[in-house]
């Protein structure tokens, strides 16, 4: 039996006052060898999310515990409580990529590799610092 997504949660957090619009998706995977893994992806809506392998090759009870614990932590977070996403799998590259083919945790990049890509992408973005259009010319300045 090929590895497959057996459970998924799609969460979001949005706060217009803080200019925050985040997603958090988590997947429980059944591997071909009968073990289970847990993979999450998170980031700002519209940007490419960071993918992290939370656990791999564990018994089902252990992987489900990691899955549920992480979902509940996100839902009950004191400052940024997440709720069910209205977009669901449509906003998840992992679900799109693995939805119609075999899923393997080998396809999940290591956190260090993702972090270096994230740093490169973050380096090319303008810093906001609470001021809108900083570094850009407004029509009022012309």
Residue pairs with C-beta under 8 A, 6 or more apart in sequence:
1 30
1 32
2 32
2 102
2 103
3 29
3 30
3 31
3 32
3 37
3 102
3 103
3 104
3 105
4 29
4 30
4 102
4 103
5 27
5 28
5 29
5 95
5 98
5 99
5 103
6 28
6 29
6 30
6 36
7 27
7 28
7 64
7 67
8 25
8 26
8 27
8 28
8 89
8 92
8 95
9 25
9 26
9 67
9 71
9 84
10 23
10 25
10 84
10 85
10 87
10 88
10 89
10 91
10 92
10 95
11 23
11 24
11 25
11 26
11 71
11 74
11 75
11 82
11 83
11 84
11 85
12 21
12 22
12 23
12 24
12 45
12 82
12 83
12 84
12 85
12 86
12 87
13 20
13 21
13 22
13 24
13 80
13 81
13 82
13 83
14 20
14 21
14 22
14 45
15 21
15 80
19 128
20 80
21 44
21 45
21 46
22 42
22 43
22 44
22 45
22 80
22 82
23 41
23 42
23 43
23 44
23 45
23 49
23 85
23 87
23 91
23 92
24 40
24 41
24 42
24 74
24 82
25 40
25 41
25 42
25 49
25 85
25 91
25 92
25 94
25 95
26 38
26 39
26 40
26 41
26 54
26 67
26 70
26 71
27 38
27 39
27 40
27 94
27 95
28 36
28 37
28 38
28 63
28 64
28 67
29 36
29 37
29 38
29 39
29 63
29 103
29 105
30 36
30 60
31 37
31 57
31 104
31 105
33 57
35 56
35 57
35 58
35 59
35 63
36 57
36 58
36 59
36 60
36 62
36 63
36 64
37 53
37 54
37 55
37 56
37 57
37 58
37 63
37 105
38 53
38 54
38 55
38 58
38 63
38 66
38 67
38 70
39 51
39 52
39 53
39 54
39 94
39 105
39 108
40 51
40 52
40 54
40 70
41 49
41 50
41 51
41 52
41 92
41 93
41 94
42 49
42 50
42 52
43 49
43 50
45 91
47 121
48 93
48 121
49 92
49 93
49 94
50 111
50 114
50 115
50 118
51 94
51 108
51 109
51 114
52 108
52 111
52 114
53 105
53 108
53 110
53 111
54 66
54 67
54 70
55 62
55 63
55 66
56 105
58 66
74 81
74 82
75 81
75 82
75 83
85 91
89 95
89 96
89 99
90 96
94 108
97 107
98 107
126 134
126 135
126 136
127 134
128 134
